[in-house]
Amino acid sequence: MSILRYSYPTMLKRSKSLSYRQQVTSMTTVLMNFLVEHQLIVIDPFHEDGSLREDLVLRSTDLTDVGNEFFREVFPKWSAYIDRGGDIHKTTILLNGLNKLQM
């Protein structure tokens, strides 16, 4: 069974606000770069030009075992931090969380 972990199109549909959509795009780009860099994802979330795929949907089968744990344990904390006004580009929470998972 494949569990939905993240849907970029759904996130974009939540608001028509341009600033919200830009924040979602920035957050998704940072997150996908992190997943790729740390080999937590088995699909390519980017087009050849480096832009995000507009139809990007992550399912549990698109992630490694550690990637799935990461989405259950770490991603919600980083997302809550961003929702409280945190810096999208600060990935300390992601990195610290990943390090704990890999211990």
OpenMM code with the backbone's topology and positions (N, CA, C; nanometers):
from openmm import Vec3, app, unit

residues = "MET SER ILE LEU ARG TYR SER TYR PRO THR MET LEU LYS ARG SER LYS SER LEU SER TYR ARG GLN GLN VAL THR SER MET THR THR VAL LEU MET ASN PHE LEU VAL GLU HIS GLN LEU ILE VAL ILE ASP PRO PHE HIS GLU ASP GLY SER LEU ARG GLU ASP LEU VAL LEU ARG SER THR ASP LEU THR ASP VAL GLY ASN GLU PHE PHE ARG GLU VAL PHE PRO LYS TRP SER ALA TYR ILE ASP ARG GLY GLY ASP ILE HIS LYS THR THR ILE LEU LEU ASN GLY LEU ASN LYS LEU GLN MET".split()
positions = [
    Vec3(0.0841, -0.1181, 0.0000),
    Vec3(0.0000, 0.0000, 0.0000),
    Vec3(0.0885, 0.1243, 0.0000),
    Vec3(0.0565, 0.2164, -0.0852),
    Vec3(0.1337, 0.3396, -0.0987),
    Vec3(0.0610, 0.4536, -0.0264),
    Vec3(0.1298, 0.5154, 0.0690),
    Vec3(0.0703, 0.6219, 0.1498),
    Vec3(0.1151, 0.7571, 0.0960),
    Vec3(0.0206, 0.8486, 0.0826),
    Vec3(0.0519, 0.9839, 0.0382),
    Vec3(0.1330, 1.0545, 0.1463),
    Vec3(0.2490, 1.1073, 0.1085),
    Vec3(0.3352, 1.1781, 0.2028),
    Vec3(0.3340, 1.3296, 0.1803),
    Vec3(0.3262, 1.3714, 0.0516),
    Vec3(0.3319, 1.5151, 0.0230),
    Vec3(0.2763, 1.5392, -0.1164),
    Vec3(0.1930, 1.6409, -0.1314),
    Vec3(0.1369, 1.6763, -0.2614),
    Vec3(0.1545, 1.8260, -0.2862),
    Vec3(0.2451, 1.8568, -0.3754),
    Vec3(0.2700, 1.9968, -0.4123),
    Vec3(0.1453, 2.0620, -0.4734),
    Vec3(0.0758, 1.9965, -0.5695),
    Vec3(-0.0445, 2.0598, -0.6257),
    Vec3(-0.1520, 2.0883, -0.5200),
    Vec3(-0.1695, 1.9976, -0.4252),
    Vec3(-0.2694, 2.0176, -0.3200),
    Vec3(-0.2312, 2.1354, -0.2313),
    Vec3(-0.1021, 2.1444, -0.1988),
    Vec3(-0.0551, 2.2574, -0.1177),
    Vec3(-0.0823, 2.3898, -0.1892),
    Vec3(-0.0588, 2.3946, -0.3183),
    Vec3(-0.0808, 2.5181, -0.3945),
    Vec3(-0.2280, 2.5563, -0.3996),
    Vec3(-0.3160, 2.4564, -0.4028),
    Vec3(-0.4596, 2.4818, -0.4146),
    Vec3(-0.5226, 2.5370, -0.2864),
    Vec3(-0.4496, 2.5312, -0.1765),
    Vec3(-0.5063, 2.5744, -0.0482),
    Vec3(-0.5346, 2.7239, -0.0423),
    Vec3(-0.4681, 2.8013, -0.1266),
    Vec3(-0.4894, 2.9460, -0.1260),
    Vec3(-0.4525, 3.0035, -0.2619),
    Vec3(-0.5227, 3.1089, -0.2999),
    Vec3(-0.4897, 3.1789, -0.4242),
    Vec3(-0.3925, 3.2938, -0.3991),
    Vec3(-0.3585, 3.3159, -0.2737),
    Vec3(-0.2658, 3.4223, -0.2376),
    Vec3(-0.1294, 3.3971, -0.3020),
    Vec3(-0.0793, 3.4951, -0.3725),
    Vec3(0.0491, 3.4819, -0.4395),
    Vec3(0.1624, 3.4592, -0.3394),
    Vec3(0.1587, 3.5294, -0.2263),
    Vec3(0.2653, 3.5125, -0.1266),
    Vec3(0.2625, 3.3712, -0.0677),
    Vec3(0.1430, 3.3179, -0.0437),
    Vec3(0.1315, 3.1812, 0.0075),
    Vec3(0.1872, 3.0822, -0.0939),
    Vec3(0.1509, 3.0987, -0.2201),
    Vec3(0.1965, 3.0076, -0.3254),
    Vec3(0.3491, 3.0146, -0.3413),
    Vec3(0.4052, 3.1332, -0.3273),
    Vec3(0.5507, 3.1473, -0.3351),
    Vec3(0.6171, 3.0771, -0.2165),
    Vec3(0.5560, 3.0885, -0.0989),
    Vec3(0.6099, 3.0229, 0.0199),
    Vec3(0.6048, 2.8712, 0.0029),
    Vec3(0.4956, 2.8194, -0.0494),
    Vec3(0.4827, 2.6750, -0.0721),
    Vec3(0.5878, 2.6283, -0.1723),
    Vec3(0.6083, 2.7042, -0.2781),
    Vec3(0.7083, 2.6675, -0.3786),
    Vec3(0.8481, 2.6699, -0.3183),
    Vec3(0.8784, 2.7720, -0.2404),
    Vec3(1.0098, 2.7802, -0.1752),
    Vec3(1.0294, 2.6646, -0.0781),
    Vec3(0.9287, 2.6375, 0.0034),
    Vec3(0.9370, 2.5301, 0.1013),
    Vec3(0.9551, 2.3956, 0.0312),
    Vec3(0.8793, 2.3719, -0.0729),
    Vec3(0.8876, 2.2458, -0.1455),
    Vec3(1.0239, 2.2298, -0.2120),
    Vec3(1.0770, 2.3384, -0.2670),
    Vec3(1.2085, 2.3335, -0.3304),
    Vec3(1.3168, 2.2994, -0.2284),
    Vec3(1.3142, 2.3658, -0.1139),
    Vec3(1.4126, 2.3383, -0.0079),
    Vec3(1.3991, 2.1929, 0.0388),
    Vec3(1.2765, 2.1484, 0.0612),
    Vec3(1.2524, 2.0121, 0.1078),
    Vec3(1.3012, 1.9090, 0.0067),
    Vec3(1.2679, 1.9277, -0.1199),
    Vec3(1.3081, 1.8312, -0.2229),
    Vec3(1.4594, 1.8300, -0.2404),
    Vec3(1.5230, 1.9461, -0.2346),
    Vec3(1.6689, 1.9501, -0.2425),
    Vec3(1.7308, 1.8725, -0.1259),
    Vec3(1.6735, 1.8879, -0.0075),
    Vec3(1.7224, 1.8164, 0.1102),
    Vec3(1.7063, 1.6651, 0.0911),
    Vec3(1.5905, 1.6232, 0.0440),
    Vec3(1.5654, 1.4802, 0.0245),
    Vec3(1.6607, 1.4205, -0.0786),
    Vec3(1.6839, 1.4930, -0.1869),
    Vec3(1.7747, 1.4458, -0.2915),
    Vec3(1.9175, 1.4409, -0.2379),
    Vec3(1.9600, 1.5479, -0.1730),
    Vec3(2.0964, 1.5579, -0.1209),
    Vec3(2.1296, 1.4453, -0.0233),
    Vec3(2.0307, 1.4056, 0.0557),
    Vec3(2.0529, 1.3032, 0.1582),
    Vec3(2.0022, 1.1650, 0.1156),
    Vec3(1.9699, 1.1525, -0.0130),
    Vec3(1.9291, 1.0251, -0.0734),
    Vec3(1.8116, 0.9600, -0.0004),
    Vec3(1.7100, 1.0407, 0.0282),
    Vec3(1.5909, 0.9916, 0.0967),
    Vec3(1.4752, 0.9681, -0.0003),
    Vec3(1.4955, 1.0016, -0.1263),
    Vec3(1.3908, 0.9961, -0.2272),
    Vec3(1.4421, 0.9152, -0.3469),
    Vec3(1.3522, 0.8377, -0.4074),
    Vec3(1.3939, 0.7530, -0.5197),
    Vec3(1.3427, 0.8031, -0.6546),
    Vec3(1.2692, 0.9137, -0.6543),
    Vec3(1.2245, 0.9751, -0.7802),
    Vec3(1.2931, 1.1113, -0.7926),
    Vec3(1.2881, 1.1675, -0.9119),
    Vec3(1.3444, 1.3007, -0.9337),
    Vec3(1.2306, 1.4033, -0.9266),
    Vec3(1.2311, 1.4897, -0.8252),
    Vec3(1.1222, 1.5867, -0.8095),
    Vec3(1.1374, 1.7108, -0.8985),
    Vec3(1.2437, 1.7155, -0.9783),
    Vec3(1.2728, 1.8343, -1.0586),
    Vec3(1.2726, 1.8030, -1.2075),
    Vec3(1.2404, 1.9063, -1.2866),
    Vec3(1.2570, 1.8988, -1.4312),
    Vec3(1.4058, 1.9107, -1.4616),
    Vec3(1.4429, 1.8882, -1.5858),
    Vec3(1.5835, 1.8975, -1.6254),
    Vec3(1.6415, 2.0363, -1.6019),
    Vec3(1.5565, 2.1402, -1.6074),
    Vec3(1.6040, 2.2775, -1.5862),
    Vec3(1.6164, 2.3140, -1.4382),
    Vec3(1.5855, 2.2189, -1.3499),
    Vec3(1.5982, 2.2428, -1.2062),
    Vec3(1.4713, 2.2921, -1.1393),
    Vec3(1.3667, 2.3184, -1.2156),
    Vec3(1.2404, 2.3644, -1.1565),
    Vec3(1.1611, 2.2451, -1.1028),
    Vec3(1.0745, 2.2738, -1.0062),
    Vec3(0.9906, 2.1689, -0.9476),
    Vec3(0.8924, 2.1143, -1.0498),
    Vec3(0.8681, 1.9854, -1.0418),
    Vec3(0.7612, 1.9280, -1.1239),
    Vec3(0.6284, 1.9786, -1.0678),
    Vec3(0.5438, 2.0297, -1.1535),
    Vec3(0.4151, 2.0857, -1.1101),
    Vec3(0.3222, 1.9787, -1.0536),
    Vec3(0.3401, 1.8549, -1.0984),
    Vec3(0.2548, 1.7433, -1.0558),
    Vec3(0.3190, 1.6594, -0.9460),
    Vec3(0.4123, 1.7175, -0.8738),
    Vec3(0.4900, 1.6437, -0.7743),
    Vec3(0.4023, 1.5936, -0.6597),
    Vec3(0.3939, 1.4630, -0.6497),
    Vec3(0.3224, 1.3966, -0.5409),
    Vec3(0.4150, 1.2879, -0.4888),
    Vec3(0.4443, 1.2931, -0.3600),
    Vec3(0.5302, 1.1922, -0.2983),
    Vec3(0.4453, 1.0904, -0.2239),
    Vec3(0.4721, 0.9659, -0.2538),
    Vec3(0.4073, 0.8551, -0.1841),
    Vec3(0.5158, 0.7772, -0.1100),
    Vec3(0.4741, 0.6950, -0.0190),
    Vec3(0.5706, 0.6184, 0.0601),
    Vec3(0.6629, 0.5358, -0.0287),
    Vec3(0.6144, 0.4905, -0.1435),
    Vec3(0.6972, 0.4108, -0.2341),
    Vec3(0.8021, 0.4950, -0.3069),
    Vec3(0.7908, 0.6275, -0.3006),
    Vec3(0.8869, 0.7178, -0.3644),
    Vec3(1.0024, 0.7532, -0.2716),
    Vec3(0.9962, 0.7036, -0.1491),
    Vec3(1.0959, 0.7367, -0.0474),
    Vec3(1.1667, 0.6106, 0.0015),
    Vec3(1.2867, 0.6290, 0.0510),
    Vec3(1.3578, 0.5191, 0.1156),
    Vec3(1.2914, 0.4921, 0.2510),
    Vec3(1.3343, 0.3863, 0.3180),
    Vec3(1.2806, 0.3578, 0.4520),
    Vec3(1.3079, 0.4739, 0.5471),
    Vec3(1.4304, 0.5275, 0.5413),
    Vec3(1.4647, 0.6422, 0.6259),
    Vec3(1.3830, 0.7641, 0.5827),
    Vec3(1.3606, 0.7789, 0.4518),
    Vec3(1.2796, 0.8899, 0.4013),
    Vec3(1.1379, 0.8856, 0.4548),
    Vec3(1.0802, 0.7665, 0.4648),
    Vec3(0.9455, 0.7526, 0.5214),
    Vec3(0.9441, 0.7864, 0.6699),
    Vec3(1.0445, 0.7400, 0.7426),
    Vec3(1.0555, 0.7767, 0.8844),
    Vec3(1.0698, 0.9274, 0.8995),
    Vec3(1.1502, 0.9855, 0.8123),
    Vec3(1.1737, 1.1298, 0.8110),
    Vec3(1.0411, 1.2053, 0.7964),
    Vec3(0.9561, 1.1597, 0.7036),
    Vec3(0.8281, 1.2275, 0.6831),
    Vec3(0.7336, 1.2096, 0.8005),
    Vec3(0.7438, 1.1005, 0.8703),
    Vec3(0.6581, 1.0792, 0.9878),
    Vec3(0.7075, 1.1569, 1.1093),
    Vec3(0.8390, 1.1614, 1.1281),
    Vec3(0.8955, 1.2150, 1.2514),
    Vec3(0.9469, 1.3592, 1.2414),
    Vec3(1.0136, 1.3919, 1.1324),
    Vec3(1.0873, 1.5187, 1.1233),
    Vec3(1.0112, 1.6263, 1.0466),
    Vec3(0.9554, 1.5915, 0.9317),
    Vec3(0.8890, 1.6902, 0.8477),
    Vec3(0.7807, 1.7699, 0.9218),
    Vec3(0.6950, 1.7064, 1.0030),
    Vec3(0.5920, 1.7849, 1.0741),
    Vec3(0.6504, 1.8945, 1.1645),
    Vec3(0.7651, 1.8675, 1.2252),
    Vec3(0.8280, 1.9674, 1.3131),
    Vec3(0.8783, 2.0868, 1.2317),
    Vec3(0.9411, 2.0586, 1.1183),
    Vec3(0.9914, 2.1661, 1.0318),
    Vec3(0.8753, 2.2469, 0.9740),
    Vec3(0.7696, 2.1781, 0.9328),
    Vec3(0.6515, 2.2444, 0.8776),
    Vec3(0.5867, 2.3354, 0.9819),
    Vec3(0.5777, 2.2892, 1.1056),
    Vec3(0.5211, 2.3711, 1.2140),
    Vec3(0.6091, 2.4927, 1.2395),
    Vec3(0.7398, 2.4742, 1.2344),
    Vec3(0.8349, 2.5848, 1.2519),
    Vec3(0.8116, 2.6912, 1.1437),
    Vec3(0.7925, 2.6490, 1.0209),
    Vec3(0.7677, 2.7428, 0.9101),
    Vec3(0.6334, 2.8126, 0.9290),
    Vec3(0.5321, 2.7373, 0.9697),
    Vec3(0.3994, 2.7955, 0.9929),
    Vec3(0.4030, 2.9044, 1.1009),
    Vec3(0.4975, 2.8938, 1.1943),
    Vec3(0.5110, 2.9940, 1.3004),
    Vec3(0.5983, 3.1113, 1.2562),
    Vec3(0.6358, 3.1144, 1.1275),
    Vec3(0.7141, 3.2260, 1.0757),
    Vec3(0.8623, 3.1992, 1.0641),
    Vec3(0.9018, 3.0732, 1.0789),
    Vec3(1.0432, 3.0371, 1.0694),
    Vec3(1.0984, 3.0513, 0.9289),
    Vec3(1.2289, 3.0583, 0.9194),
    Vec3(1.2993, 3.0733, 0.7922),
    Vec3(1.2959, 2.9417, 0.7143),
    Vec3(1.2368, 2.9457, 0.5961),
    Vec3(1.2238, 2.8273, 0.5115),
    Vec3(1.3608, 2.7682, 0.4781),
    Vec3(1.4593, 2.8530, 0.4622),
    Vec3(1.5917, 2.8074, 0.4190),
    Vec3(1.6775, 2.7528, 0.5329),
    Vec3(1.6276, 2.7628, 0.6551),
    Vec3(1.7006, 2.7092, 0.7696),
    Vec3(1.6609, 2.5620, 0.7863),
    Vec3(1.7533, 2.4746, 0.7531),
    Vec3(1.7227, 2.3314, 0.7529),
    Vec3(1.7806, 2.2587, 0.8746),
    Vec3(1.8139, 2.3325, 0.9768),
    Vec3(1.8716, 2.2722, 1.0977),
    Vec3(1.7796, 2.1663, 1.1565),
    Vec3(1.6507, 2.1930, 1.1628),
    Vec3(1.5551, 2.0964, 1.2170),
    Vec3(1.5567, 1.9690, 1.1330),
    Vec3(1.5623, 1.9853, 1.0005),
    Vec3(1.5654, 1.8693, 0.9115),
    Vec3(1.6923, 1.7881, 0.9325),
    Vec3(1.8051, 1.8560, 0.9371),
    Vec3(1.9327, 1.7876, 0.9514),
    Vec3(1.9471, 1.7187, 1.0872),
    Vec3(1.9099, 1.7891, 1.1929),
    Vec3(1.9163, 1.7294, 1.3273),
    Vec3(1.8230, 1.6085, 1.3388),
    Vec3(1.7043, 1.6213, 1.2832),
    Vec3(1.6086, 1.5110, 1.2854),
    Vec3(1.6594, 1.3903, 1.2075),
    Vec3(1.7176, 1.4160, 1.0914),
    Vec3(1.7735, 1.3072, 1.0114),
    Vec3(1.8883, 1.2396, 1.0855),
    Vec3(1.9738, 1.3187, 1.1471),
    Vec3(2.0854, 1.2613, 1.2229),
    Vec3(2.0362, 1.1699, 1.3351),
    Vec3(1.9281, 1.2086, 1.4027),
    Vec3(1.8723, 1.1243, 1.5095),
    Vec3(1.8169, 0.9933, 1.4537),
    Vec3(1.7541, 1.0010, 1.3341),
    Vec3(1.7007, 0.8804, 1.2724),
    Vec3(1.8105, 0.7828, 1.2316),
    Vec3(1.9242, 0.8369, 1.1955),
    Vec3(2.0327, 0.7533, 1.1451),
    Vec3(2.1239, 0.7013, 1.2546),
    Vec3(2.0995, 0.7354, 1.3788),
    Vec3(2.1832, 0.6873, 1.4902),
    Vec3(2.1554, 0.5413, 1.5181),
] * unit.nanometer
topology = app.Topology()
chain = topology.addChain("A")
for resn in residues:
    res = topology.addResidue(resn, chain)
    for name in ("N", "CA", "C"):
        topology.addAtom(name, app.Element.getBySymbol(name[0]), res)
